Amino acid sequence: MALLAGNPGSQGAKIKRTLARLGCAVKPLRPHQDLLSVVKKSKPDMILLGAVRGKPGRGTLCRLLKHDPQARRVPVLALLDSRSAPDQWDQVALADEVIRGSATAQEIAWRVRTLLRLNRLTNQTRRAVKLLREHSRIDDLTGLATHGAFKERLEREFHRATRYRRPVSLLMVDVDYFKHYNDHFGHPAGDRLLRRVGRMVAGELRRVDFGARYGGDEFSVILPETPKAAAAIVAERIRRSIEKHPFLHRESQPLGCVTVSVGVATYPEDAAAGVKLVEAADRALYRAKNDGRNRVWGTQAPPSLGAVTAT
């Protein structure tokens, strides 16, 4: 659909016939309607901008369309009279194409087809870019969010927590002796293990929580509106579920089963900035690993009594 604003002049009939042959109807803008609002709502394939009486003038409308993030995606075809004054050309300087009254039917058809094709290609490219961005935010192996998506979400949640003075907790989860598992049973088996661990981490979360693959065999979990005691309970559920799961080759691991260590950190007691919260959770994770693994440790709390069985 092409949206017509203003008086199309002498070439209006030619353009309408050309668009009709291309299967594109022309919808005129009513006098009381706001052009920018109609464009955003109807999302036309093209805007035909004829002579405009009163205010805002044609030049102002062009600027409004091209400065708006949504409207500027729609190509503007400006329509001028055969003898256009210099000021009329200045008005349509931002238009994507200009057709004068002296243009032939062939020229009109060529320019209209070019703009419609450009609009289709632009929309296809935009959809493809959107899919790529969405895909880049999901880890291919585990189905959790990527490290980049985690950083963006942590920044938003931390901003919200500081603004409303609400707690937010962070878990850093690391698979114990993952290199041992990978070295003994191969990377495909290691990938299957990480995939399963990722699903089990996600299975313990609420809708408002956010799980991500931080990197390698490490996972991160953002728990909005969650104080440390409640976060430690979530961490312990994750630890216990993985410890009890019958992973393939689990008995060959140094602890006799596949396990994880979890570090817990909470705003505001452990950090006053998002990056510092990650550092605090990392320190807690290191303490859990250093204390024997298969346990949960908070930066200011004693570890959970995870079952540690040495072989």
Rosetta blueprint (number, residue, H / E / L):
1 M L
2 A E
3 L E
4 L E
5 A E
6 G L
7 N E
8 P L
9 G H
10 S H
11 Q H
12 G H
13 A H
14 K H
15 I H
16 K H
17 R H
18 T H
19 L H
20 A H
21 R H
22 L L
23 G L
24 C L
25 A L
26 V E
27 K E
28 P E
29 L L
30 R L
31 P L
32 H L
33 Q L
34 D L
35 L H
36 L H
37 S H
38 V H
39 V H
40 K H
41 K H
42 S H
43 K L
44 P L
45 D L
46 M E
47 I E
48 L E
49 L E
50 G L
51 A E
52 V L
53 R L
54 G L
55 K L
56 P L
57 G L
58 R H
59 G H
60 T H
61 L H
62 C H
63 R H
64 L H
65 L H
66 K H
67 H H
68 D L
69 P L
70 Q L
71 A H
72 R H
73 R H
74 V L
75 P L
76 V E
77 L E
78 A E
79 L E
80 L E
81 D L
82 S L
83 R L
84 S L
85 A L
86 P H
87 D H
88 Q H
89 W H
90 D H
91 Q H
92 V L
93 A L
94 L L
95 A L
96 D L
97 E E
98 V E
99 I E
100 R E
101 G L
102 S L
103 A L
104 T L
105 A H
106 Q H
107 E H
108 I H
109 A H
110 W H
111 R H
112 V H
113 R H
114 T H
115 L H
116 L H
117 R H
118 L H
119 N H
120 R H
121 L H
122 T H
123 N H
124 Q H
125 T H
126 R H
127 R H
128 A H
129 V H
130 K H
131 L H
132 L H
133 R H
134 E H
135 H H
136 S H
137 R L
138 I E
139 D L
140 D L
141 L L
142 T L
143 G L
144 L L
145 A E
146 T L
147 H H
148 G H
149 A H
150 F H
151 K H
152 E H
153 R H
154 L H
155 E H
156 R H
157 E H
158 F H
159 H H
160 R H
161 A H
162 T H
163 R H
164 Y H
165 R L
166 R L
167 P L
168 V E
169 S E
170 L E
171 L E
172 M E
173 V E
174 D E
175 V E
176 D L
177 Y L
178 F H
179 K H
180 H H
181 Y H
182 N H
183 D H
184 H H
185 F H
186 G L
187 H H
188 P H
189 A H
190 G H
191 D H
192 R H
193 L H
194 L H
195 R H
196 R H
197 V H
198 G H
199 R H
200 M H
201 V H
202 A H
203 G H
204 E L
205 L L
206 R L
207 R L
208 V L
209 D L
210 F E
211 G E
212 A E
213 R E
214 Y E
215 G E
216 G L
217 D L
218 E E
219 F E
220 S E
221 V E
222 I E
223 L E
224 P E
225 E L
226 T L
227 P L
228 K H
229 A H
230 A H
231 A H
232 A H
233 I H
234 V H
235 A H
236 E H
237 R H
238 I H
239 R H
240 R H
241 S H
242 I H
243 E H
244 K H
245 H L
246 P L
247 F L
248 L L
249 H L
250 R H
251 E H
252 S H
253 Q L
254 P L
255 L L
256 G L
257 C L
258 V L
259 T L
260 V E
261 S E
262 V E
263 G E
264 V E
265 A E
266 T E
267 Y E
268 P L
269 E L
270 D L
271 A L
272 A L
273 A L
274 G H
275 V H
276 K H
277 L H
278 V H
279 E H
280 A H
281 A H
282 D H
283 R H
284 A H
285 L H
286 Y H
287 R H
288 A H
289 K H
290 N H
291 D L
292 G L
293 R L
294 N L
295 R L
296 V E
297 W E
298 G E
299 T L
300 Q L
301 A E
302 P L
303 P L
304 S L
305 L L
306 G L
307 A L
308 V L
309 T L
310 A L
311 T L
